[in-house]
Amino acid sequence: MRAADDMMFYWVTQWDDSTLGESSLQYRGEFNVLRKAGRQIVADLRSNPVQVNFVPKSESRDDGADILDGLYLTDDRANTSLEAYDNATGEAVVCGVGAWELYTEYASNRAGIDHQIIRRRPIYEANNNCFWDPNAKLLDKSDANYVSILEAYSSDGYKDLVKELCDEASEDGVKETRQERKKREKEEVRRPSSFAAPEQSYTFPWMGSGNDLIYVVSFYHRRKIKDKVITFTDPTGQPLTLRESDLESVMDELIDDGYVIASEREIQRWEVRKYIASGECILNGKMGKDGEREGEVIAGENLPVVPTYGERAFIEGEEHYEGITRLAKDPQRLRNFQLSYLADIVSRSPRPKPIFHPEQIQGFEFMYEENGADNNYPYLLQNRLDANGQPLPLGAISVMPEQTIPQALMASIELSRQAVEDVANPGLPQDIADPDLSGKAVNALTNRLDQQSIVYQQNLKHAKRRDAEIYASMAVEVYDAPREVTLTSQDGSTKKARIMEMVQDRETGEMTALNDLTNTEYEVYADIGPSYASKKEQTIEQLTAMASSLAQVDPMMSKMLMLQTLTLINGVDMEPVRKYARKQLILADIFEPETEEEEAMVREARSQQPPPDANMVLAQAEMEKAKAAQMNAQRETLKDQANAQNNAAKTQIDAFRAQTDRAAVQVDAEKAGADIQFKQAQTAGKMMENVQRLVSPFRAQVQPRQ
């Protein structure tokens, strides 16, 4: 409900709520600072698109990824897809959440051949009309098992819907007579009732009660079921794999063609079923055993609804989201009140009026009854003298003072603007906010976006990645038969290709499907970046700079770079120039030929290549000779440098060896001196022992005196 208030505040009115509804101001203006900030964030999202890339999980199957990339970009450029993205991002910026839906439909070509294609449609007011499984917590809701979408119909629109769904049910094989069908249509139309009513703003109850609308729900439910995968072989031994649930429609054809069952295995897979229901009953699908319709199984294994958020968090187990409006409402209200009050002061204050003595204008009062533009007198008269003959002052003696404006009001006006910008301004860098930005400057701007804008871009990246996952899951079932498709590349160019085309392998002799999407699983990656036009402009600048710098050093490389630049330039009557540049680059083996025409051109050029001219051969020989001489000179120089380095190293080794020898001699000398000292000490010790032996006998005979 708060999100509904945010939408109303941003898009409809900023005054008719309970906060300012009781104001006594006669003038109520909207001085919207919030809208500018919202436009800037939306512009950032659209100028920095999310780029999706499919990568096969099996490295041996990369052909399907290229086809899927091209198909995705083709459907991504459809008007309904662009509107779905714009509506979802706009609502996410304003109230915090937006969403879009993927679906399949049949499109007929001029030959009357129906092919199933994948489309997108916007979900308007996703905050009020899209309800998710409350157990889903992930940002992209990939963990949800069901989702409901409310859609409003008028009485006539509801009748047309019932008739269309009943006709589809009859085509699907529901056994009923024309009288029974008309009776059922009349019964269902006679008792129309809404499935549910969407949330509405509680502060703006005057915005349409919706009593004449009938709300119908599209309910998607995903469940895991058990199924069998059966492999058949035809009389030639070629395998064919089908699910048991898909056999009913093709079983007779398989039997007639001689297919036999080779193997079977049980699997578990996700099945998504769609129910369209009013408040009375389910309106689509075949009639079940219990008398209720069973809905219909849709392509893919994912819920085909993609949400995108502004700012999001879980508070006490409840999901909370908001856009830029929620926090900016109070300062925006304050600014509206301040400037409206200022306008009230200016508009309701009396104009300055002159003050006269009664004697000055006595008799001429009629000239002063009107003022401003209403006074048409060419001049005004006043009395010169009073009744006593005394002179009166000329002109007004004073002027009434003007209405004073509170100083606090003037000071707070700028503060209120700053308060709005603090919570809503995306923070565009002013130093590069130039309308004539180059590709390099645009990339610099992209890298310096404020965090507020980055939050929305990151959430949109998650949404586009989820969109690509759903698309890949649906494409496996939609593009399961041979047909011609249109592929779109990153630069916007398109080409035709055939998918599921059966060809015979020359090595094995088996029939193989080219560009097969059915037997491959894909990883999906998403990146945020500048548009292809901005990156191309930056590439042109880089190529031009490199070509200029290499013009004197390598003229041939400079020419190749300039030709590459010409292939990237778009403009009036530039197509022949681009074709010529591409042709030259292909002949120079810079570009690879992509079409049969280009391959034929290369073969013809190689077959018609004239024999080399004698002078050219001589010149090339001289050039090779000069290169050889230069290489010999370089080799001799390197040899001299190596010899010099070896000599220097040898000198260092000799010096080190001499120093080592001196140290060894010194060590030997010190060792010899130590040996001499040791022998001298040993000799002295022996002499002392001999003296003691000689003295000992006499020491015993000598008696001390008593």
C-alpha positions in Angstrom: 0.0 0.0 0.0 2.9 2.4 0.7 4.2 1.6 -2.8 0.8 2.6 -4.2 1.2 5.9 -2.3 4.6 6.4 -3.8 3.3 5.9 -7.3 0.5 8.3 -6.8 2.9 10.9 -5.2 5.4 10.6 -8.0 3.0 10.5 -11.0 -0.3 12.2 -10.0 -0.3 14.7 -7.2 1.8 15.7 -4.2 -0.9 17.7 -2.4 -4.1 15.7 -2.0 -3.0 13.5 0.8 -3.6 13.7 4.6 -0.4 15.6 5.2 -1.1 18.8 3.2 -4.8 18.3 2.4 -5.8 20.5 5.4 -3.5 23.4 4.5 -5.1 26.9 4.4 -2.9 28.1 1.6 -4.8 29.4 -1.4 -2.0 28.6 -3.8 -0.7 25.1 -3.9 2.1 24.5 -6.3 4.2 21.5 -7.1 7.9 22.4 -7.4 9.1 18.9 -8.3 12.7 18.2 -7.7 12.0 14.4 -7.4 11.0 13.9 -11.0 14.4 15.1 -12.3 16.3 12.7 -10.1 14.0 9.8 -11.2 14.6 10.7 -14.9 18.4 10.6 -14.3 18.4 7.2 -12.7 16.1 5.8 -15.5 18.4 7.4 -18.1 21.4 5.7 -16.4 19.7 2.3 -16.6 18.8 2.7 -20.3 22.2 4.1 -21.4 24.1 1.2 -19.7 22.2 -1.9 -20.9 22.7 -5.3 -19.3 24.5 -7.7 -21.7 23.5 -11.4 -21.5 25.8 -14.2 -22.6 24.9 -17.9 -22.9 27.6 -20.5 -22.2 27.0 -24.2 -22.8 27.8 -26.4 -19.8 29.2 -29.0 -22.2 32.3 -27.6 -24.0 31.7 -29.8 -27.0 28.4 -28.1 -27.8 29.1 -24.4 -28.5 27.1 -24.0 -31.7 23.8 -23.8 -29.8 25.1 -21.0 -27.5 25.8 -18.7 -30.5 22.3 -19.5 -31.9 20.7 -18.8 -28.6 22.6 -15.5 -28.2 21.3 -14.4 -31.6 17.7 -15.5 -30.9 17.7 -13.8 -27.5 18.9 -10.5 -29.0 16.4 -10.7 -31.8 13.4 -11.1 -29.4 15.0 -8.7 -27.0 14.6 -5.9 -29.6 10.9 -6.4 -30.1 8.7 -3.5 -29.1 6.8 -5.4 -26.4 10.1 -6.4 -24.9 11.4 -2.8 -24.8 8.1 -1.6 -23.3 8.2 -4.4 -20.7 11.8 -3.4 -19.7 11.0 0.3 -19.6 7.8 -0.1 -17.5 9.5 -2.5 -15.0 12.6 -0.3 -14.5 10.4 2.9 -14.2 8.2 1.3 -11.5 11.3 -0.1 -9.7 12.8 3.4 -9.6 9.6 5.0 -8.3 8.1 2.5 -5.9 10.8 -0.2 -5.6 9.4 -3.1 -7.7 8.5 -3.8 -11.3 8.0 -7.0 -13.3 7.4 -8.4 -16.8 6.1 -11.7 -18.2 7.4 -14.1 -20.9 4.9 -16.0 -23.0 4.8 -17.9 -26.3 2.5 -17.3 -29.3 2.1 -18.4 -32.8 3.2 -16.1 -35.6 2.4 -16.7 -39.3 4.6 -15.8 -42.1 3.5 -14.9 -45.7 3.4 -18.5 -46.6 0.9 -19.3 -43.9 3.4 -21.3 -41.8 2.8 -21.0 -38.1 5.9 -20.9 -35.8 5.9 -20.5 -32.1 7.9 -17.6 -30.8 8.8 -16.1 -27.4 7.5 -12.7 -26.4 7.4 -10.4 -23.4 4.7 -8.2 -22.0 4.8 -5.6 -19.2 3.0 -6.2 -15.9 1.6 -2.8 -15.0 1.6 -1.8 -11.3 3.5 -4.9 -10.3 3.4 -3.7 -6.7 -0.4 -4.1 -6.7 -1.0 -6.8 -9.3 1.9 -9.3 -8.9 1.9 -11.7 -5.9 4.7 -14.1 -5.2 5.1 -17.3 -3.2 5.8 -15.9 0.4 8.4 -18.6 0.9 10.5 -17.2 -2.0 13.5 -15.1 -0.7 15.9 -14.8 -3.6 16.1 -11.5 -5.4 15.1 -13.0 -8.8 12.4 -15.2 -7.2 13.9 -18.3 -8.8 13.0 -20.2 -5.6 9.3 -19.4 -5.9 6.8 -22.2 -6.7 3.9 -20.0 -7.7 3.0 -16.5 -8.7 -0.3 -14.7 -9.4 -0.9 -11.8 -11.8 -4.1 -9.7 -11.6 -5.4 -8.2 -14.8 -8.4 -5.9 -15.1 -11.1 -6.4 -17.8 -14.2 -4.4 -18.7 -17.5 -6.3 -19.0 -17.1 -6.7 -22.7 -13.5 -7.6 -22.4 -14.4 -10.3 -19.9 -16.9 -11.7 -22.3 -14.4 -11.8 -25.1 -11.9 -13.5 -22.8 -14.3 -16.3 -21.9 -15.3 -16.8 -25.5 -11.6 -17.0 -26.6 -10.7 -19.5 -23.9 -13.7 -21.7 -24.6 -12.8 -21.8 -28.3 -9.3 -22.8 -27.4 -10.6 -25.6 -25.1 -12.8 -26.9 -27.9 -9.8 -27.0 -30.2 -7.8 -28.9 -27.6 -10.4 -31.7 -27.7 -13.0 -30.9 -25.1 -16.1 -33.0 -26.0 -19.1 -30.7 -25.9 -21.9 -29.7 -28.3 -22.4 -26.2 -29.5 -25.5 -25.8 -27.3 -23.5 -27.0 -24.2 -20.6 -24.6 -25.1 -23.0 -21.6 -25.5 -24.8 -22.5 -22.3 -21.5 -22.6 -20.4 -20.3 -19.3 -21.9 -23.6 -17.7 -20.9 -23.4 -19.1 -17.4 -19.8 -18.0 -16.9 -20.5 -14.5 -18.3 -23.7 -14.2 -16.4 -22.0 -14.5 -13.1 -18.7 -12.6 -13.5 -16.8 -11.9 -10.3 -13.3 -10.6 -9.6 -10.7 -13.0 -8.4 -9.3 -10.3 -6.1 -9.0 -6.6 -5.9 -5.5 -5.0 -6.1 -4.1 -2.7 -3.4 -5.0 0.9 -3.7 -3.6 4.1 -2.2 -5.3 4.8 1.1 -4.5 8.5 0.8 -6.2 9.0 -2.5 -9.6 7.3 -2.3 -11.0 9.5 -5.1 -8.9 7.8 -7.8 -11.5 5.5 -9.4 -13.4 2.9 -7.4 -13.0 0.3 -10.1 -16.5 -1.1 -9.6 -17.0 -1.7 -13.3 -13.8 -3.8 -13.6 -13.5 -7.5 -13.4 -10.1 -8.8 -12.2 -8.9 -12.1 -13.6 -5.9 -13.9 -12.3 -3.2 -15.7 -14.2 -1.8 -18.2 -11.8 1.5 -20.0 -12.6 2.3 -23.0 -10.5 5.5 -25.1 -10.7 5.8 -28.6 -9.4 8.2 -31.5 -9.8 6.7 -34.5 -11.6 8.0 -38.0 -12.6 8.3 -38.7 -16.3 10.0 -41.2 -18.6 12.5 -40.5 -21.3 12.1 -43.1 -24.1 14.6 -43.6 -26.8 13.3 -44.9 -30.2 15.3 -46.1 -33.2 14.1 -46.0 -36.8 14.7 -48.8 -39.3 18.1 -47.2 -40.2 19.2 -47.2 -36.5 18.9 -43.5 -36.0 17.9 -42.6 -32.4 15.0 -40.4 -31.3 14.5 -39.3 -27.7 11.1 -38.2 -26.5 9.4 -37.8 -23.1 6.5 -40.1 -22.4 4.2 -37.1 -21.8 4.9 -35.9 -25.4 4.1 -39.3 -27.1 0.4 -38.9 -27.3 0.4 -36.6 -30.2 3.1 -38.4 -32.3 2.7 -42.1 -31.4 0.7 -43.0 -34.5 3.3 -41.3 -36.7 6.2 -43.1 -35.0 4.5 -46.5 -35.5 3.9 -45.8 -39.1 7.5 -44.9 -39.6 8.7 -48.1 -38.1 10.2 -46.7 -34.8 10.8 -49.2 -32.0 11.7 -48.6 -28.4 15.4 -49.0 -27.6 15.5 -47.9 -24.0 13.7 -45.9 -21.4 14.5 -44.3 -18.0 12.6 -42.4 -15.3 13.4 -38.8 -14.6 12.1 -36.0 -12.4 11.5 -32.6 -14.0 9.7 -29.4 -13.3 6.3 -28.7 -14.9 4.8 -25.2 -15.0 1.0 -25.0 -15.4 -0.9 -21.8 -16.1 -4.4 -21.2 -14.7 -6.7 -18.3 -15.8 -9.4 -17.9 -13.2 -12.1 -15.4 -12.2 -13.7 -15.3 -8.8 -16.1 -18.1 -10.0 -14.0 -20.7 -11.7 -11.0 -21.7 -13.8 -11.5 -20.5 -17.4 -8.7 -22.3 -19.4 -7.6 -25.8 -20.1 -9.3 -29.2 -20.5 -12.1 -30.3 -18.3 -10.9 -32.6 -15.5 -12.5 -35.6 -13.9 -13.8 -33.4 -11.1 -15.6 -31.0 -13.5 -13.0 -28.3 -13.1 -10.6 -27.2 -15.8 -7.0 -28.2 -15.4 -5.2 -25.2 -16.9 -2.5 -25.7 -19.5 1.2 -26.7 -19.4 3.5 -24.0 -20.7 6.9 -24.2 -22.2 9.9 -24.2 -19.9 10.6 -25.3 -16.4 10.6 -21.9 -14.7 7.9 -19.4 -13.7 7.8 -17.0 -16.6 7.7 -13.8 -14.5 10.7 -11.7 -13.8 10.8 -9.1 -11.0 13.2 -6.2 -10.7 13.7 -4.2 -7.5 14.9 -0.8 -6.3 16.1 -1.1 -2.8 15.1 -4.3 -1.0 15.4 -5.9 2.4 13.7 -8.4 4.7 12.5 -6.9 8.0 11.1 -9.3 10.6 10.5 -11.9 7.9 8.6 -9.6 5.7 9.9 -8.3 2.3 10.4 -4.5 2.2 11.2 -2.6 -0.9 11.2 1.1 -1.9 12.3 3.4 -4.7 13.5 7.0 -4.6 10.1 8.4 -3.7 9.7 7.0 -0.2 12.5 9.0 1.5 12.0 12.1 -0.7 8.4 12.6 0.1 8.8 14.6 3.3 11.4 17.1 2.0 9.4 17.4 -1.3 6.3 18.2 0.7 8.2 20.8 2.7 9.5 22.4 -0.4 6.0 22.6 -2.0 4.7 24.2 1.2 7.5 26.7 1.4 7.3 28.0 -2.1 3.5 27.9 -2.1 3.6 30.0 1.1 6.0 32.4 -0.5 3.7 32.7 -3.6 0.8 33.3 -1.2 2.6 36.2 0.5 3.4 37.7 -2.9 -0.1 37.3 -4.3 -2.1 38.3 -1.3 -0.1 41.2 0.0 -1.4 44.7 -0.9 0.6 46.7 -3.4 2.6 49.7 -2.1 0.3 52.8 -2.0 1.2 56.5 -1.5 0.0 58.3 1.6 -1.3 61.9 1.3 -2.7 64.5 3.7 -6.5 64.9 3.1 -5.9 68.6 2.1 -3.5 67.6 -0.7 -6.1 65.7 -2.8 -9.3 67.3 -1.6 -11.5 67.6 -4.7 -9.3 65.2 -6.7 -10.1 62.0 -4.8 -11.6 60.4 -8.0 -8.2 60.4 -9.6 -6.8 58.2 -6.8 -9.6 55.7 -6.6 -7.8 53.3 -9.1 -4.2 52.3 -9.0 -1.7 50.5 -11.2 -2.8 49.6 -14.7 -6.5 50.5 -13.9 -5.6 54.2 -13.5 -5.9 55.6 -17.0 -5.4 59.3 -16.1 -2.4 60.8 -18.0 -1.6 62.8 -14.9 -2.7 63.4 -11.4 -3.7 66.6 -9.7 -3.3 67.8 -6.1 -3.9 71.0 -4.2 -1.1 73.6 -4.0 -2.4 75.5 -1.0 -4.5 74.6 2.0 -7.6 76.5 3.2 -5.4 79.1 5.0 -3.3 79.7 1.9 -0.3 77.8 3.3 1.7 75.7 0.8 1.1 71.9 0.9 3.9 69.4 0.3 4.2 68.2 -3.3 3.7 64.4 -3.8 3.0 61.7 -1.4 4.4 62.2 2.1 5.1 58.5 2.5 4.5 55.0 1.1 2.9 52.0 2.8 5.5 49.4 3.8 5.7 46.1 1.8 4.8 42.8 3.3 7.9 41.3 4.9 8.9 37.7 4.1 10.1 35.6 7.1 13.8 35.1 7.0 13.5 31.5 8.2 11.3 30.8 5.1 14.0 32.1 2.7 16.7 30.2 4.5 14.8 26.9 4.6 13.9 26.9 0.9 17.3 25.9 -0.2 17.7 23.5 2.6 14.5 21.6 1.5 15.9 21.3 -2.0 19.1 19.9 -0.7 17.2 17.5 1.5 15.4 16.1 -1.6 18.7 15.8 -3.5 20.4 14.1 -0.6 18.0 11.1 -0.9 17.1 11.1 -4.6 19.9 12.7 -6.7 21.9 10.1 -8.6 25.0 12.2 -8.3 26.0 12.9 -11.9 29.7 14.0 -12.0 29.6 17.6 -13.0 33.1 17.7 -14.5 32.1 15.4 -17.4 28.4 16.2 -17.7 28.9 17.4 -21.3 26.2 16.8 -23.9 29.0 16.2 -26.5 30.6 13.3 -24.8 33.0 11.0 -26.6 32.9 7.2 -26.2 35.8 7.4 -23.8 34.0 10.0 -21.7 30.8 8.0 -21.6 32.7 5.0 -20.2 34.3 7.3 -17.6 30.8 8.5 -16.7 29.6 5.0 -16.4 32.4 4.1 -14.1 31.7 7.1 -11.8 28.0 6.6 -11.4 26.7 7.2 -7.9 26.0 4.2 -5.6 22.2 4.9 -5.8 22.2 4.3 -9.5 24.4 1.3 -9.2 22.0 -0.4 -6.8 19.2 -0.2 -9.4 21.6 -1.4 -12.1 22.8 -4.4 -10.1 19.2 -5.5 -9.4 18.3 -5.0 -13.1 21.3 -7.2 -13.9 19.9 -10.0 -11.7 16.5 -9.6 -13.4 18.0 -9.8 -17.0 20.0 -12.9 -16.0 16.8 -14.5 -14.7 15.0 -13.5 -17.9 17.7 -15.2 -20.0 17.4 -18.4 -17.9 13.6 -18.5 -18.4 14.2 -17.7 -22.1 16.7 -20.6 -22.5 14.3 -23.0 -20.8 11.5 -22.0 -23.1 13.6 -22.0 -26.3 14.6 -25.6 -25.8 10.9 -26.6 -26.3 9.9 -23.8 -28.8 12.8 -24.2 -31.2 12.6 -28.0 -31.5 11.9 -28.4 -35.2 13.8 -27.3 -38.4 13.1 -23.7 -39.4 14.8 -20.6 -40.5 15.4 -17.9 -37.8 16.8 -14.4 -37.6 19.9 -13.9 -35.5 21.0 -10.5 -34.2 24.6 -9.7 -33.2 25.8 -7.1 -30.6 26.3 -4.4 -33.3 22.7 -4.7 -34.4 23.3 -6.5 -37.7 21.1 -9.5 -38.5 21.5 -12.7 -40.5 19.4 -15.8 -41.3 20.2 -19.2 -40.0 18.6 -22.6 -40.0 18.2 -24.6 -36.8 17.7 -28.3 -36.3 18.8 -29.0 -39.8 19.7 -32.7 -40.3 22.9 -33.5 -42.1 24.9 -36.7 -42.5 28.2 -37.0 -40.7 30.8 -37.9 -43.4 32.9 -39.9 -40.9 30.2 -41.9 -39.1 27.5 -41.8 -41.6 24.9 -40.8 -38.9 22.4 -38.0 -39.3 23.3 -35.1 -37.0 21.2 -32.0 -36.2 23.1 -28.7 -36.7 22.3 -25.7 -34.4 20.5 -28.0 -32.0 19.2 -26.3 -28.9 17.3 -29.2 -27.4 20.1 -31.4 -25.9 22.2 -28.7 -24.3 22.1 -26.9 -20.9 23.4 -23.4 -20.6 24.9 -21.1 -18.0 23.8 -17.5 -18.1 26.0 -14.5 -17.3 25.1 -10.9 -17.3 27.3 -7.8 -17.3 26.6 -4.1 -17.0 28.3 -1.8 -19.4 27.9 1.0 -21.9 25.9 0.6 -25.0 27.5 -0.8 -28.2 27.4 2.6 -29.7 29.5 4.1 -26.9 32.0 1.3 -27.0 32.2 1.5 -30.8 32.9 5.3 -30.6 35.7 4.7 -28.1 37.1 1.9 -30.4 37.1 4.3 -33.3 39.1 6.9 -31.3 41.6 4.3 -30.3 42.1 3.0 -33.8 42.5 6.5 -35.2 45.1 7.4 -32.6 47.0 4.1 -33.3 46.9 4.6 -37.0 48.3 8.1 -36.7 51.1 7.0 -34.4 52.1 4.1 -36.7 51.9 6.1 -40.0 55.7 6.7 -40.1 56.8 3.5 -38.4 54.6 0.9 -40.2 52.5 2.3 -43.0 51.0 -1.1 -43.8 49.7 -1.5 -40.2 48.4 2.1 -40.2 46.5 1.3 -43.4 45.0 -1.8 -41.8 43.9 0.2 -38.8 42.3 2.9 -40.9 40.4 0.2 -42.9 39.2 -1.3 -39.6 38.0 2.2 -38.6 36.0 2.5 -41.8 34.2 -0.7 -41.1 32.9 0.8 -37.8 31.7 4.2 -39.1 28.0 4.6 -39.8 26.5 7.4 -41.8 24.7 8.4 -44.9 26.0 6.5 -48.0 28.7 4.8 -46.0 27.7 1.3 -46.8 29.9 1.0 -50.0 32.9 2.3 -48.1 32.4 -0.2 -45.3 32.0 -3.0 -47.8 35.2 -2.0 -49.6 37.1 -1.8 -46.3 35.9 -5.2 -45.2 36.8 -6.7 -48.6 40.4 -5.4 -48.3 40.7 -6.7 -44.7 39.5 -10.1 -45.8 41.9 -10.2 -48.7 44.7 -9.2 -46.3 43.7 -12.2 -44.0 42.8 -9.7 -41.2 39.1 -10.7 -41.3 37.8 -14.2 -41.8 35.2 -14.7 -44.5 31.7 -15.3 -43.1 29.5 -15.7 -46.1 29.7 -17.9 -49.2 30.2 -14.8 -51.3 33.2 -13.7 -49.3 34.7 -17.2 -49.4 34.3 -17.3 -53.2 36.0 -13.9 -53.4 39.0 -15.2 -51.4 39.3 -18.3 -53.6 39.1 -16.2 -56.7 41.7 -13.8 -55.5 44.1 -16.6 -54.6 43.6 -18.3 -57.9 44.2 -15.1 -59.9 47.2 -14.0 -58.0 49.8 -13.0 -60.7 53.4 -14.5 -60.6 55.9 -12.4 -58.7 57.7 -9.7 -60.7 61.5 -10.1 -61.2 62.2 -6.7 -59.8 60.0 -7.4 -56.8 61.8 -10.7 -56.2 65.1 -9.0 -56.5 64.0 -6.3 -54.1 62.7 -8.9 -51.7 66.0 -10.7 -51.9 67.9 -7.6 -51.2 65.6 -6.9 -48.3 66.2 -10.4 -46.9 69.9 -9.9 -47.4 69.8 -6.6 -45.5 67.8 -8.3 -42.8 70.4 -11.1 -42.6 73.3 -8.6 -42.4 71.5 -6.7 -39.7 70.9 -10.0 -37.8 74.7 -10.8 -38.2 75.6 -7.4 -36.9 73.3 -7.8 -34.0 74.7 -11.3 -33.4 78.3 -10.0 -33.4 77.3 -7.2 -31.0 75.6 -9.7 -28.7 78.7 -11.9 -28.9 81.0 -9.0 -28.0 78.8 -8.1 -25.1 78.8 -11.7 -23.9 82.6 -11.9 -24.2 83.0 -8.6 -22.2 80.7 -10.0 -19.6 82.6 -13.2 -19.4 86.0 -11.4 -19.1 84.6 -9.2 -16.3 83.3 -12.3 -14.6 86.6 -14.0 -15.0 88.5 -11.0 -13.5 86.1 -11.0 -10.5 86.7 -14.8 -10.1 90.5 -14.4 -10.2 90.4 -11.6 -7.7 88.2 -13.6 -5.4 90.6 -16.6 -5.8 93.6 -14.5 -4.9 91.9 -13.2 -1.9 90.9 -16.7 -0.9 94.6 -17.9 -1.2 95.8 -15.0 1.0 93.3 -15.9 3.6 94.5 -19.6 3.5 98.2 -18.6 3.9 97.3 -16.4 6.8 95.3 -19.2 8.4 98.3 -21.6 7.9 100.7 -19.1 9.5 98.5 -18.6 12.5 98.1 -22.4 12.8 101.9 -22.9 12.8 102.4 -20.1 15.4 99.9 -21.8 17.6 101.7 -25.1 17.3 105.1 -23.6 18.3 103.5 -21.9 21.3 101.9 -25.2 22.3 105.3 -27.1 22.0 107.1 -24.4 24.0 104.5 -24.7 26.8 104.7 -28.5 26.7 108.6 -28.3 27.0 108.4 -25.9 29.9 106.0 -28.2 31.7 108.3 -31.2 31.3 111.3 -29.2 32.7 109.3 -28.2 35.8 108.4 -31.9 36.4 112.1 -32.9 36.2 113.1 -30.2 38.7 110.4 -31.4 41.1 111.7 -34.9 40.8 115.2 -33.8 41.7 114.3 -31.7 44.6 111.9 -34.2 46.3 114.5 -36.4 47.9 116.4 -33.6 49.5 113.2 -32.0 50.7 112.5 -35.0 52.9 116.0 -34.8 54.6 115.8 -31.2 55.5 114.2 -30.8 58.9 112.9 -27.5 60.1 114.3 -25.9 63.2 112.5 -26.5 66.5 
